[in-house]
Amino acid sequence: MRTRRAACEPCRKSKLACDHTQPVCARCRSGNRPRSCIYRAAPFKRKTRANSGQSSQQLFTPPSYPSIPNIDHADSAAPASPITPPSRYPNPGYIGSSSQVSIFNHIPLTDNTTGTGLRGERPPSTSSRVQADDDLLVQRGAEALKCLFSSFSLEYMKDLVKFWLAKGANLSLAGGIVRHCIDNIDLPLPIRIPTSPPDWHIQNAKYLLLNSSRPLEVNPSSTFSEFCDQFINQNARWETIGIFLSAVTRAAIETRFFPSLYTDEETRYTLTKLCTRAADYALEISLSLDILNDLQLFLQYENWIVHTYVHGDYSYHSWRKLGDVIASIYARGYHERLNSDLAAPTFLRELRKALFARVYSGDKNVAIFVGRPPRMNKYFCYFQIPSCPAGEDIGLLSANGTDQAEDVWQWNPDTKASFMAESRWSALCAKLKEDILYLQRERDDAVFPERVSEIKAMAEKHFSSLPIHFQHHGTLRKRVHGPFERDFIAAVRLNHLHVLFLLSLLELRTPAEPGFEIIEIAEEMALIVVDLILLRDQIVNSGTSLVWKIAHYGLPAAGILLLAMLSQRSSSNDPPPPQPKVLQHLTILAAELQAGSIIQPREPNYELMMKATQTIQIFLDSVAADAWHGSSHLSPGDMEQMGANGWAGLSGQNALDFEIGFWQELAEHPLLSLDL
């Protein structure tokens, strides 16, 4: 009798012939999809009526290691009779007042009534909830783990993260988890390549899934350590692996040389790609269980941040990841008042508020950067930000931490620079940026000038309410700070200036004719960004990367400064010479970007950076030519003609848009397009 051979998943689904070659069949190899070529563990096993009602845990093969509990009998208290699958409605999570479930909650129940399926009172299930239809997704996650850990040592990856943490860096939201758990993050089953069994990755993947299906138990007296103990060591979950790999990716991106893992750019790039891929699967597998919890939300946020580093802020991957985090925040009800949840310990409420603040501010900044509508509306959210306590317990992770006052104007004067403080400040600025985005659509309204003045006054009030040691003015090079504090102080000031910059842009008739106020703001923004570039070896990411600060703050400021000087040169009068410091800052910015020490060709946002650099360099070359010839290379007649007709290149430009199109149109300015 001829032996049946299994087809790979792509060939099976396409109903095409498969040559059964492992690890990659010929059809998948020719189609350049080797990672999709996966063979099922039990391809010809069919469900029978006798076992169709069995618990989903019994579909997993138990690990062969005696030290690991048998997955088949993980729930010893389960009844012998068939188990009814968990109800899919109402979905666990937040149910708003407009839902029909909320309406049925008003119907009183008698003592002998157990309730209806429509009432939103179903308590969360305490039993494991593993779905059999996730087998293929788990296999893909297992293959991603195998590919990563066969190429790079888990212990060396831990060393990389520890080295990164020692510099003062960390994940901005899940940093406390990484720092607390780094020595206890491991796979449930040991990896002893090449002596491990062939299916070590499958067994680990299934065990991680079983742990992920268990609920995270917290109560008002729970400590941060007790919370973390539920997902480390033998309790490791897919979420644990995802958060750890997010830290590895960030550490590798910000550490150019780490000999035990990589000594060249290609190997470092491979590590970041493999970690990102495995972390993506960790997130998707966790979410597939449909039991959304805090750890999954923290992983979702950090996964989005990783994608902005790996794929860039213009990428659809990053845009979709941000939307997923926002959807999960709404699903968990974290857009409502979090301090009212007295069942959660203080540290968890603070982490939830930090999550809301960071996603809310990220949504506004990305919306402005890519020119799309924001997706978190403050009119449907209870605006909340993390506390600002003094002392070392920044995140209120200690057992005796207590909530601080919710007044957004109140800052503890002894608050230290931290990710929590940065989250708080970014959200306050984002709230004003949301007002500016709405105001952009009402520029012809009679109350427009009044609204601009109100937002400006609010921005200044916010800044003056900061602790005095956060209120920076001028150059960074004259202030003595640690690496994290220096970057934090710069980020605080840049965020404040950005609010004023956006308001001033709205007041302009066209960006091609900038006024004195916005030029002054742009000069200070350019100064701070150039200082950060020159001090880049003496700063540590305090919430946003140097490349983000250049793209989000430095390039718009440089664009306005170029337009201002071009406007001066095109006037019929003798154009005043550019400010020497402005030309110096533009020269440094262009030189550092061209040198490749800040951004490489394969990194995201490279095209935007290079287009802006080329335009800046063309302008600097024209200034040098004028200096060489002793006057402007335009004749008086050319000057008068340009002054009379103006320049229509930016007449239709969105006031807040400084993307590649802006720099392309600026490069076509008459003063930059003439032969020198």
N, C-alpha and C positions, 0 to 999 in steps of 0.2 A: 504493500500500500504506500502510495506516495506521501511523504511528509509535508504537512501544510507549513508554510512559512509566512510570517507576518509582514504586512506592508507598513511602511512608515506612515505617520499621520497625514502629511500633505498629499501623498499618493492615494491613501485610503479615502480621504475626503473628496479628492478630485476624480475618484474612480478611474485611476490610471494605473498601468502596469508598473510594478516596482521590482527592481532587481535584488532587493533585500540586502544590499551591501551595507555593512555597519563599519564605522559609525555614521557614514553619510552615503546614501544611495546615489546612483549615477544621475538620476533626474534632478535631485536637489542640488547636486554638485554643479551640473550644467546650468541650473537656474540661479546659482549664486545665493543659495539660502541654506547653508550648512547648519545653522543654528536651529532651523525649524524642523530638521530631519530627526524626529523622535520616534522611537519604537515603544509601544505600550508594553507594560510588564506582563499583562495577561490578555493577549489580543483575542483569544477565542473563547474566553470565559463568558458564559451567558447567565443572566439572572433567571432564576426559576421562581415559581409561585411559592415554593416552600420557604425560600430565604428572602423574598422581596421585601418583607417587613422588618428585617433585622436592623439593629442599630447601625448607624453609619460608621461607628468606630470599628465594627467587625469586618469592614471591607479592607482594612489595612493589615499587611503582614507584619507580625511582631518582630522587633529587632532581635538579632542573634546574640547580642551582648547580654550576659546574665546580670550586669549591673544596672541595666535599664528596665523599668517595669514593663510588663507585657501590655501593649497597646490594646490588644483584643479585650482585656479585662480591666481597663483603666477605670471603668465605672462599675464597681462591684455591686453597687446598690440598685442597679438597673433591673427592672422586672423581667421575668422570662418571657412574657407575652410580647407580641409585636408592639413597637413604639410608634405612636402617631407622629409624623414629621412636625417640626415646630411651625406654628402659625406664621404666615408671612404678612398678616395684617391685623392690627396696625403695626407698621414697621417700628422697631425699637428706636426711640429718639423723641425729639421735641414735636409736640402736636399743638399748633396755634389755635387761637380763639375762633377762627373762621372755619375750622374743620368740623365735619359732621360728628366726629368722635367727641369733640368738646361739647357739642350740643347734647349728645346722649349722656354725658357725664352729669348733666343737671337733673336727670331723671332719678328720683329717689328709689332705692332698693329696699325691699322688706328683709327682715332678718333671715328668712329661709330662701332668699334669692342669691344665686351665685354670680349673677351678672351676665351680660351679653357679650358677644364677640365684638360689638362695636364700641364698647366702653374703653376709654384710654387708661384703664387701671391695671392692665396686666403686668405683674411684677416681672423683672428680668429673670430669665431662666438661669439657674445656677449649675446646670449640667453642661458638659462639653457639647459643642455644636459643630460637628465636622460634616461637610457635605461631600457626598460621593462623587458629584459631578465636577469636582475641582481636581480630579486626578491628573488630567493633562496639564493644567496650569502648575500643579505641584511638581510634575516631572520636569517641566521647563525650568522652574525655579531651582530644582535639584541639579539640572545640567549647568545652570549658571554658576551655582556654588562650586561644582566640580571643576569647571573651567577656571574659575578664579583661584581656588585653593590648590589646584594642581600647578599653577603658574607662580603663585606668590605665597609666602609663608604667613600663616595667621599670626604667629608670634611676632614676626617682623612688622606686620601691619600695626599691631598693638604698640610696638616700639615707636613707629612713626607718629602715631596719634599722641603718645606720651611726650615725644619731642616737640610736637606742635603745641600741646597744652603748656609745656614748660615755657614757651615764649609769650604766654598770656593769651593765646588764641583759643577759640572754642566755637562750638555751634551756638548760635545766638539764642535759641529757644531750649533745645534739649541738652545744653552744655552741662547742666547739673547732673543729668543722667549719665552722660559720657564720663565725667570726672569721677562720679561715685562708682560706676560699674566697669571701668576699663579693665581692671584686673580680673574681673569675674565674667567677662564675656567670652563664651566658648560655644562650640557646637555640642549638643547633648552626647553624641557618639564621637570618640576620639578619631583624629585623622592621622594615620601612620602610613602615608604614601611612601613606597608602593606596596606595603604589606597589608593595607586595609582591604576588606572584601570589595569586590567590584561594584556592589550596590551601596557603598557607604553613604553616597550622596542622597540616594533615594530614601534610605532609612532615616537619615538626619532630617530630610525635608518633611517626612511624614510625622516625625516626632515633634518638630517645630510647629507643624500645623495643629497637632493635638494640644500643645501648650497654648497656642494662639486662640484656640476655641474656648479656653477657660476664661471666665470673667475675672476682671481685676477688682479685688475686694478692697474698699476703703471705708472708713468711718471718721467722724470728727476728730478722734484721737489718734488716727494713723500717723506714723512718722514717715519722713521721706525714705528712710532706710527700709522700712517695712514695705513701702510701696515698690521700691526697686527690687526687693528680694523676690517678688512675684514673677520677674522676667529675666533673672540671671542664673548662671550655673545650670543645674539640671532643669530649671524652669525657663530656660531660654526659649524665646518665641521668634517668629518671623519678624516681628516689629523690632526686637532687640538687634537682630542681625542687620536690619535695614538702617537703624539709627547709627550703629557702629560703622557700617560701610559708608554712610554719608559723611561721618567724621574722617574716615580714611581718604575719601575723595577730596574733601576740602583740604586736608593736611597735605596731600600729594600736589594739589594745585598750587598751594602757597609755599611748598618746600621744593625748591628746584633740584636739590641733590640729597639723596639718602642712599648711601652705597649698599646697604643690606637688601634694598628692594630695587633700586634703579640708579644708573649712572649716566643715562642719556635721556633725551627728550622723548624718543620713541617708546622706550620702556615705561617711562612715567605716564605717557599718554595712554598706553595699553592698560596700565593699572587703573587709571581713572575711568576708562570706558568699561572695564570688566566690573568694577565696583558699582558704577552707576547702573549697569544692566542688572546685576544681582539685587541691588537695593530696589529697583523698579519691580522686580518679581516679588520681593519680600512685601512690598506695599500692596500689590495687586492680590496676592494670596491672602493677606490679612483682611483686606476689604471684602474679598469674596465670601467671607464667613457671615457678612451682614450683621455683625455685632459691634458696631462702631463704638470705640472707646477712646479715652484720652491719649493713650500711647499711640494709637493709629493716627490721631490728629497731629501729634507732635512729629511723627514720621512723615506725614503728608507735607507739613510745612517745610521740614528740612529737605525733603526730596525735591520740592519745588525750587528751593534755593540752589541745590546742587545742579538742577537743570539750567538755571540761569548762568551758572559758571561754565557748564559743559556745552550747552547749546546756544546760550545768549538770550537776551530779553526780547529779541525780535522773533525767536523761534516759536512755532505753534505748540511745540512740546511744553515750553515754559508757560505759555499763555493758558493752555488747557490745564496744566498742573495747578496754577493759581486758581482757576475756576473750580477745580475739584476741592481745594482746601476751603474756599468760600462756601461751597455747597455743604461740606461736612460741618462747618461751623453753624450754619443754619439748621442742619439736621439734628445736631446735638443741643440746639437752643442756646449756644454761647453768645448769641447776639442779644440775649435778654440779660437782665441784671444777675450777675454771677454771685454777688455777695449774699443773695437770698437763699442760695443752696447751702444750708447749714449742715447737710449730711456729708459734705466734702471737707477735708482738712484745709487749713489755711494755705499751705504751700501749693496745693492743687488748684485752689481758687486763683492764686497769684499767677500760676503757670497758664491757666485758662485766660486770664485777663491779658497776659503778655502775648499769648497766641492771637487773641482778637486784635490787640493793638498793632502787632507786627503785620498781620494780614491786611488789616484796614489801611495802614500806611503804605504797604507794598502795592495794594490795589490802586491807590491814587497816583503813586509815583510811576508805576508801569503805564497807567492810562495816559498820563502826560507824556511819557517817553515815546510811546508808540502811537499816540494820537487816537486812542479808542475810548469809548465810554467806560467809566468805572462800574464795577459790579457790586460793590457794597455801598448801600445808601444809608447815611446816618439817620435819615428820617424813619427808617424801619429797624434801627438798632438802638440799644441802650449803650451810649458811648461810655466806655470804661477803659481804664488804663491801670497798669500795675502800680503798686505803692512805691514810695521812695524812702525806705528806712535808712537810718544811719548805721554805721558799724559794718562788720564783715558779712552778716547774714543778709546778703543782697536780695536773694529770692525768697526770704522767709522760709528756708528749708529746715530750720531747727524745729525741735518738737514743741517749743514754747512760743513760736512766732505768732503774732497777732495782726489782724488787718489794720491798715493805716486809714487815715481819713481819705475820703473819695474826692475831696475838693481838688479840682485840676489846677487851681492857682497855688496850692500849698506844696512847696518843696521843703523837705528838711534841709536846713542850711549845711548840714554835715554829710549830705548824700554823696556817695563816691561814684566815680565813673564806672558804669557797668552796662551789661546788655539790658538789664531791666530799666535803667534810667534812659538808655537810648531808645528802648521801645516806647516808653512814656512820652518822650519828647517828639519822636517821629509821628506818633499818633496825633499829638496836639497840632503839629504842623500840617498833617494830612487833613485834619478837619477843616482848616482854613483853605487848603488847596481844593477840597471838594467844593467849597463856596465859590472859589475862583472859577472852577470848571463850569458851574451853573451860571456864574456871572458872564462868562464868555458868550453865552447864548442870549444875553439880555443887554448887549452893549448900546442898543438904541433906546433903552428904557430911560425914562426921565429920572429915575432914582439911581441910575448907574453911578454917577459921581459920589453920591452919598454912601452907597454900598462899598465902593472902593475905599473911602475914608474909614468906614467902620472896620473893614478887614485889616487895614493897615494899623489902626489903633489897637486892635485885638492882637495882632502879631507882635507889636512892640510891648504890649502888656505881658504876653506870654514870656518873651525873652527877658524882660526886667524881673519877672518872678522867679527866674532860675537862681540856684545858688550862685553866689558871686564868683566862685572859682570856675563856673561853667560859662561865664559871659566873656567871651574872647573878642578882641578887636585887633586888627593889624596882623603882622607877620607871626608865624609860628616859631621862627628860628630864634627868637629872643626869649622864649618861654621854656622853662625846664620842666619836663614831664616824663613819665614813663612811656613806653611805646603805645600801650593801650590808651592811656589818658590823652596823649597827643592826638591820636586819630579821633578819639571821642570828642575832644574840644573842637577840632576842625569840622567834624560832621555836624555838631550842634549849630555852629555858626553858619555853615553852608546851607543847612536846612532852613534856617531863619531867613537868610539872604534870598534863598530860592523863592520863598513866599513873596517877598517884596519885589523880586525880579519879575515873577509872573504877573503881579498886579500892575507893575509899570509897563509891561508889554501890552496889557489890555488897554491902557490909556493912550498908546501910540496910534496915530492914524495908519501907519504902516511901519513894519520893522526896518525898512530902508531909511527911515528918518528918526533915529533914536534921540531921545532927549537927554538933558544933563543928568537927571535923577537915575535913569537906568544905566547910563554910562558909569556913574560913580559906583553903583551896586556891582556892575559887571567887573570893574577894576578890582574890587575887593575879592570877588569870587575867583577871579583869575589868579590873584596873589596867593590865596590860600591853596588852590589846586597846585600851583607851581611849587609852593613850599612843601606840599605833601610828596610831589614827585622827587624833589631834591632830598627829602628826608625819608624816602621809602624804605630804606634799610633800618630806620629807627621808629617805625610805626607798626602796629598790629591791628588787624581788622577788628573794628569795634561794632560792626553791624552791617557795613557796606564796604565793598572792596575799593581799591584805588582806581581800577578801571571804571567801575560804576561812577565814582565821583568825577572822573575826567569826562565821561560821556554825558552824565546827567547835569553836571554843574559847569565844568570847565569849557566844554565845547559851545554851549549856548552863550556863555559869557564872552568867549573869543569871537563868536559870530557877531555879537552886538558891537564889540570894540572895532572889528574890521569895518562894519557898516558905518560906524561913526566916523572913522578916519577916511573912508571912501567918500562919505558925504561932504566932509571938509575939503577934500581934494578936488571935488567936482564943482565947488562953488566958484562963482566968477571972481570973487576976491582972492587975494593972496592966501592960500590955505595955510593955517598955522601948522607948525611941525608937530608930529605925533609926540605924545609924552614918552620920554626915554624909558621909563619903567614899563609902560605898556608894551613897547616894542621888545624890551628885554624878556618880558613874560611870554609873549607870543613866540619869540625865538627859542626859548628854552622848551616850551611845550612842543613845538614842531620838531626840534632836534631830538628830544627824548623819545618821541613817538617813532620817528624815522629810524632811530638807532636800534629798535627792536628789543630794548631792555624792559619795556612795560607790557607789550602785547606782541604775540607771534602770529604769523599768517594763518595758522589753523585755528586760532582762538576766536570765539564769538566777538562781535562788534569790531572786528579788524577792518572790515570794509568801510564802516562809518569813520573810524579813526583815520584811516589812510586818505579818504576823500577830504576830510577836514584839514589834515596836515598838508596835503597838496595845495589846497586853496590858501592856507595861511602862508605857505612858502612862496607862492606866486606873489602875494602881497608884499612880503618882506623883500623879495627880489626887486619889485617895482620901487620900493622905498630906497633900496640901495642904489638903483639906477638914477633916481632923482637926486640923491646926494652926490652921486658921481658927476652928473651933468650940472649940478648947482641949482636946478629948478625942476618943476614938474615937466614930464615929457609930453604933456598936452599943451597945445597952443591956446592962446586966449579965446580964439573962436570956438575951439572944441569945448572949452570950459563953459562959455556962454550957452552953447547949444545944449549941453547936458543940464545946465542949471535951468534952462527954460523948459525942456521936455521931461526932466526927471528921469528916473529909471524904473521901468515897469516890471522888472524881473521879480520883485517880491510883492507886487501889488495884490496878488491873490493868495499870498502865503498865510497859512493859519498862524495866528499870533503866538501860539505856544509850540509850534512845530519847528524842531531843529534836527530833523532827520537828514538822511542822505540827500533828498531832494533839495533841501535848503542850501547845502554846500555845493551842489551841482549848479544851482541858479546863481549863487554868489560867485562861483568861479567864472561865470559868464558875464559878470559885471563889466561894462565898457572899460573901466580903468584897469582891469586885470586881464582882459582879453586882447589888448593891444600888444603888438610886438615891441619888446624893449630894445 
